[in-house]
Amino acid sequence: MQLCLTAWHYLENGGRLTPTAHSPHVHRNTVRQRADRIDALIGATWRLPPDNVDMHFTLRLWKLRSSMPPAPD
């Protein structure tokens, strides 16, 4: 969850560490470490075009879905 949230903030802030750190109120080094962890899991291309567009879209859907109430049964 923290990695997804960090990636979302990172992409929302154009890949800039300082604004990304301010968004979830974490230290820049924490953002850097989490981004490096994401790199290790899925590869560094998530930060670069055109893959970052796909990742950003996916994370926006995730963020939207996580803010919605559960569907009724």
N, C-alpha and C positions, 0 to 999 in steps of 0.2 A: 504494500500500500504506500509506504513512504517513497519507494523508488518511483512509482507511478506519479505520485503527487509532485515529486521533485522534477521528473521529466516534463510534466505538464507545465509547471512554473518556468522551467528552463526554456521551453519552446515558446511559451507566452511572452517571455521577456527577450526574445530574439537571441538566445544563447549567451546572454550576458550574465556573469556570475553575481555581481553585486545586486542588481535588481532582483535576481532569482532568490538570493539569500534573504532579502527583505520581505519577500512575499510570504514564505512560511515561517519567517523569523528564526532562521538558522544561520550559522556562520558560513562564510564563503568556502572554507575548507571542507565543511560538511557537504555542501553542494558539489564541490569538485570530487570528493570521495564517492558520493552516490552516483554521480555521472560516470565515473570510472567503473563502478560496479555494474551499471547498466551496460557500459561498453563490453565488459567481460562476459555478460550474459547473452547479449544479442548482437554485439559488434558495434563499432563506432559510427557506422553509417547512419544511425538514427539521428545524428546531429547534423547531417549534411543533406543538401538537396540531391535528388528528389525524395529520398527516404524520409527526411524530416517532415515533409508534407503529409505523408501517410501516417507517420507516428503521431503528429500533431492532431490530425483528424480523428484517429483512433482514441487518443487521450481525451479529446473534447467529447466524444461520445461516451466514454467511460465516466467523465466528470458529470455530464448531463444525466446519465443513468443513475449514478450514485446519489444525485440530489432529488430524484423522483421518489414519491411514496411507493410502497410495494403494491403490486397489482392485486386487485381483489380476487378471491378464489371463485 
